[in-house]
Amino acid sequence: MNILVTGGAGYIGSHLVKQLGEDTQHNITVLDNLVTGFEEAILYGKFINADLSDFDKIDKIFEENKFDAVIHFAASLVVPESITNPLKYYLNNTSNTANLIKCCVKHNVNRFIFSSTAAIYGEQEGDKIVVTEESPTGALNPYGTSKQMSETILKDTSIAHPEFKHVILRYFNVAGCSVDGKIGQNTANATVLVKVAAETASNQREKMYIFGDNYPTKDGTCIRDYIHVEDLATAHIDALNYLQNGGQSDLFNCGYGEGYTVYEVINMMKKVSGNDFEVEMQGRREGDPSALIANNSKITNAMHWKPRYNDLELICKTAYEWEMKRK
Ligand SMILES: NC(=O)c1ccc[n+]([C@@H]2O[C@H](COP(=O)([O-])OP(=O)(O)OC[C@H]3O[C@@H](n4cnc5c(N)ncnc54)[C@H](O)[C@@H]3O)[C@@H](O)[C@H]2O)c1
């Protein structure tokens, strides 16, 4: 297949491109504006430097290339920024996604895989911290809402154009770096826990912060489901195969079904690095649900997804080793 990967210079996209290049025969085209991505992270395929908001250019790229599938990673994803600058998120995440889908329909590109997020589940009722795809949604911030709106656009488009098939993957907390150490997470000013802890463990930060220890969890800090980036990349290849084999448009959680508290992650990072770095307690951040864990039986059953790296120690170790390499 001829595959367009938007955002393929970014953290998750570059790991998918690496796996596509190593494990499949597909032709890869990466489209990225390098706003948070890095050209050197693209190990395979052709690279087009373009911005998804340039609708005429995107249309021309579709005209010149006969794509069979689009895997759409490109987005803005800093939750606190989305609260102060929501329009950036609605424009880059929702409006640009709508335009990309429009190009697919116009040019008969009928397989579309979309990066969504567990952020759209928001805070669940009572003690329901393990969420299925049927759990109520209700994003707590514009980032989550921008993704939820894109999901709706995809669903409505597939109803109006039944030949257009999509898979929505709702990622839980993506972490870790390629196990062979060739690529990793380069995101500047990262706010995600494992990367921040790895940067602190490798002495690139003086200390790190915990945002709230009065949540209703076993040690008071938030619980999340951390999925290794290479297992997530595999889920995209499984989704491509699913669609190629006649799978219907659908959405799937991507997580391991296990959760760790912030303290547990930090302690693991201290263990793998041997660095007892400083951690400071701060108040809660806006828009952080107390706990979120994936029920992953749907993707496991429908796509036979087989994660290989469900291991917090390996996740922390690959993230730490990458920081030591790049600092
Ligand atoms: N990292 C996570 O934990 C996580 C969790 C849930 C969902 N996601 C989703 O996964 C996707 C990839 O995330 P990531 O962590 O790799 O982020 P990233 O910032 O590393 O990658 C995003 C890529 O998209 C590119 N991009 C952004 N806007 C663009 C535009 N208008 N035109 C062209 N290229 C553009 C960036 O340059 C970058 O290379 C995003 O859609 C994100 O919402 C990520």
The ligand as an SDF file (V2000), in Angstrom:
LIG
                    3D

 44 48  0  0  0  0  0  0  0  0999 V2000
    1.8900   11.4350   23.2140 N   0  0  0  0  0  0  0  0  0  0  0  0
    0.8130   10.9880   23.8250 C   0  0  0  0  0  0  0  0  0  0  0  0
    0.8670   10.5470   24.9880 O   0  0  0  0  0  0  0  0  0  0  0  0
   -0.5090   10.9660   23.1090 C   0  0  0  0  0  0  0  0  0  0  0  0
   -1.6310   10.4730   23.7950 C   0  0  0  0  0  0  0  0  0  0  0  0
   -2.8550   10.4480   23.1390 C   0  0  0  0  0  0  0  0  0  0  0  0
   -2.9410   10.8670   21.8220 C   0  0  0  0  0  0  0  0  0  0  0  0
   -1.8480   11.3440   21.1820 N   0  0  0  0  0  0  0  0  0  0  0  0
   -1.9930   11.8010   19.7920 C   0  0  0  0  0  0  0  0  0  0  0  0
   -0.9870   11.1830   19.0080 O   0  0  0  0  0  0  0  0  0  0  0  0
   -0.6140   12.0450   17.9310 C   0  0  0  0  0  0  0  0  0  0  0  0
    0.8970   12.1650   17.8690 C   0  0  0  0  0  0  0  0  0  0  0  0
    1.3900   12.6570   19.0990 O   0  0  0  0  0  0  0  0  0  0  0  0
    2.9340   12.7900   19.4270 P   0  0  0  0  0  0  0  0  0  0  0  0
    3.1000   12.5610   20.8800 O   0  0  0  0  0  0  0  0  0  0  0  0
    3.7190   11.9870   18.4700 O   0  0  0  0  0  0  0  0  0  0  0  0
    3.1530   14.3450   19.1620 O   0  0  0  0  0  0  0  0  0  0  0  0
    4.3300   15.1210   18.3650 P   0  0  0  0  0  0  0  0  0  0  0  0
    4.1360   16.5640   18.6660 O   0  0  0  0  0  0  0  0  0  0  0  0
    5.6460   14.5110   18.6540 O   0  0  0  0  0  0  0  0  0  0  0  0
    3.9560   14.8060   16.8610 O   0  0  0  0  0  0  0  0  0  0  0  0
    3.0150   15.5720   16.1300 C   0  0  0  0  0  0  0  0  0  0  0  0
    3.6240   15.8070   14.7680 C   0  0  0  0  0  0  0  0  0  0  0  0
    2.6710   16.5120   13.9600 O   0  0  0  0  0  0  0  0  0  0  0  0
    3.3330   17.5850   13.3000 C   0  0  0  0  0  0  0  0  0  0  0  0
    2.3050   18.6030   13.0410 N   0  0  0  0  0  0  0  0  0  0  0  0
    1.5590   19.2640   13.9630 C   0  0  0  0  0  0  0  0  0  0  0  0
    0.7220   20.1210   13.3440 N   0  0  0  0  0  0  0  0  0  0  0  0
    0.9230   19.9760   12.0110 C   0  0  0  0  0  0  0  0  0  0  0  0
    0.3590   20.5820   10.8590 C   0  0  0  0  0  0  0  0  0  0  0  0
   -0.5880   21.5350   10.9440 N   0  0  0  0  0  0  0  0  0  0  0  0
    0.8150   20.2000    9.6370 N   0  0  0  0  0  0  0  0  0  0  0  0
    1.7730   19.2460    9.5250 C   0  0  0  0  0  0  0  0  0  0  0  0
    2.3490   18.6430   10.5760 N   0  0  0  0  0  0  0  0  0  0  0  0
    1.9300   19.0060   11.8090 C   0  0  0  0  0  0  0  0  0  0  0  0
    4.4360   18.0120   14.2470 C   0  0  0  0  0  0  0  0  0  0  0  0
    5.4940   18.7020   13.6210 O   0  0  0  0  0  0  0  0  0  0  0  0
    4.8870   16.6650   14.8160 C   0  0  0  0  0  0  0  0  0  0  0  0
    5.9010   16.0830   14.0430 O   0  0  0  0  0  0  0  0  0  0  0  0
   -1.3570   13.3580   18.1720 C   0  0  0  0  0  0  0  0  0  0  0  0
   -2.4900   13.3830   17.3370 O   0  0  0  0  0  0  0  0  0  0  0  0
   -1.7690   13.2760   19.6200 C   0  0  0  0  0  0  0  0  0  0  0  0
   -2.9300   14.0150   19.8760 O   0  0  0  0  0  0  0  0  0  0  0  0
   -0.6320   11.4120   21.8000 C   0  0  0  0  0  0  0  0  0  0  0  0
  1  2  1  0
  2  3  2  0
  2  4  1  0
  4  5  1  0
  4 44  2  0
  5  6  2  0
  6  7  1  0
  7  8  2  0
  8  9  1  0
  8 44  1  0
  9 10  1  0
  9 42  1  0
 10 11  1  0
 11 12  1  0
 11 40  1  0
 12 13  1  0
 13 14  1  0
 14 15  2  0
 14 16  1  0
 14 17  1  0
 17 18  1  0
 18 19  2  0
 18 20  1  0
 18 21  1  0
 21 22  1  0
 22 23  1  0
 23 24  1  0
 23 38  1  0
 24 25  1  0
 25 26  1  0
 25 36  1  0
 26 27  1  0
 26 35  1  0
 27 28  2  0
 28 29  1  0
 29 30  1  0
 29 35  2  0
 30 31  1  0
 30 32  2  0
 32 33  1  0
 33 34  2  0
 34 35  1  0
 36 37  1  0
 36 38  1  0
 38 39  1  0
 40 41  1  0
 40 42  1  0
 42 43  1  0
M  CHG  2   8   1  16  -1
M  END
$$$$
